[in-house]
């Protein structure tokens, strides 16, 4: 998920004890997330069922959000699943979704509220999934997440990640994101993208209409950083990953190299 403009106060992660600051709260967007994105995200998540079924040790999902992808990863697999979601508003929906699942799910899924860089799961997974996250990280943090993901995975493990945009938009652009009818109300969002120096500012305006009249309006701003092919290749090689191609259009397959392969790949 992108980086939110309004961030939470400093607090200590109860799982790892680390003090964390400026964690995006998604206090506005969480309410509208499943309503406007749910159908699309569920369709794309089904493409992850086969890699999840092939996992033999464990799965890590970074940026689980409300759990739309988590459902597929858990139902398709038989291994422990670790989901990372620092944003309290999103995590509330995620935990509610898990609470409605059966005992097999509740016994295999662990929710981690701390940042990816503080997740202490060394070599406990052979699959990691990171969707709608990497583009929203500033370059320094993005590079640290690549290295963190490498520690979670065994050599030969697979990381699935959606590719950030390669370039900034040339000028501001606007589009409508979803339109869903619930009872007599219509929910929609308007997204405006503004190039801002080295990143893109994403302004979401959520609207609820009743009989053509706007009865609710809410706004939240996020940020994304582009990543060229050359930068991507360099960062992956430095963290010990090799790009294999695409799992689905826009979702990259990154293979965790072993120590000797890392040395060879860098040279």
Rosetta blueprint (number, residue, H / E / L):
1 X L
2 X L
3 X E
4 X E
5 X L
6 X L
7 X E
8 X L
9 X L
10 X L
11 X E
12 X E
13 X L
14 X L
15 X L
16 X L
17 X L
18 X L
19 X E
20 X E
21 X L
22 X L
23 X L
24 X E
25 X L
26 X L
27 X L
28 X L
29 X H
30 X H
31 X H
32 X H
33 X H
34 X H
35 X H
36 X H
37 X H
38 X H
39 X H
40 X H
41 X H
42 X H
43 X H
44 X H
45 X H
46 X H
47 X H
48 X H
49 X H
50 X H
51 X H
52 X H
53 X H
54 X H
55 X L
56 X L
57 X L
58 X E
59 X E
60 X E
61 X E
62 X E
63 X L
64 X L
65 X L
66 X L
67 X L
68 X H
69 X H
70 X H
71 X H
72 X H
73 X H
74 X H
75 X H
76 X H
77 X L
78 X L
79 X L
80 X E
81 X E
82 X E
83 X E
84 X E
85 X L
86 X L
87 X L
88 X H
89 X H
90 X H
91 X H
92 X H
93 X H
94 X H
95 X H
96 X H
97 X H
98 X H
99 X H
100 X L
101 X L
102 X L
103 X H
104 X H
105 X H
106 X H
107 X H
108 X H
109 X E
110 X E
111 X E
112 X E
113 X L
114 X L
115 X L
116 X H
117 X H
118 X H
119 X L
120 X L
121 X L
122 X L
123 X L
124 X L
125 X E
126 X E
127 X E
128 X E
129 X E
130 X E
131 X L
132 X L
133 X L
134 X H
135 X H
136 X H
137 X L
138 X L
139 X H
140 X H
141 X H
142 X H
143 X H
144 X H
145 X H
146 X H
147 X H
148 X H
149 X H
150 X H
151 X H
152 X H
153 X E
154 X E
155 X E
156 X E
157 X E
158 X E
159 X E
160 X E
161 X E
162 X E
163 X L
164 X L
165 X L
166 X L
167 X L
168 X L
169 X L
170 X L
171 X L
172 X L
173 X E
174 X E
175 X E
176 X E
177 X E
178 X E
179 X E
180 X E
181 X E
182 X E
183 X L
184 X L
185 X E
186 X E
187 X E
188 X E
189 X E
190 X E
191 X E
192 X E
193 X E
194 X E
195 X E
196 X E
197 X L
198 X L
199 X E
200 X E
201 X E
202 X E
203 X E
204 X E
205 X E
206 X E
207 X E
208 X E
209 X E
210 X E
211 X L
212 X L
213 X E
214 X E
215 X E
216 X E
217 X E
218 X E
219 X E
220 X E
221 X E
222 X E
223 X E
224 X E
225 X L
226 X L
227 X L
228 X L
229 X H
230 X H
231 X H
232 X H
233 X H
234 X H
235 X H
236 X H
237 X H
238 X H
239 X H
240 X L
241 X E
242 X E
243 X E
244 X E
245 X E
246 X E
247 X E
248 X E
249 X L
250 X L
251 X E
252 X E
253 X E
254 X E
255 X E
256 X E
257 X L
258 X L
259 X H
260 X H
261 X H
262 X H
263 X H
264 X H
265 X H
266 X H
267 X L
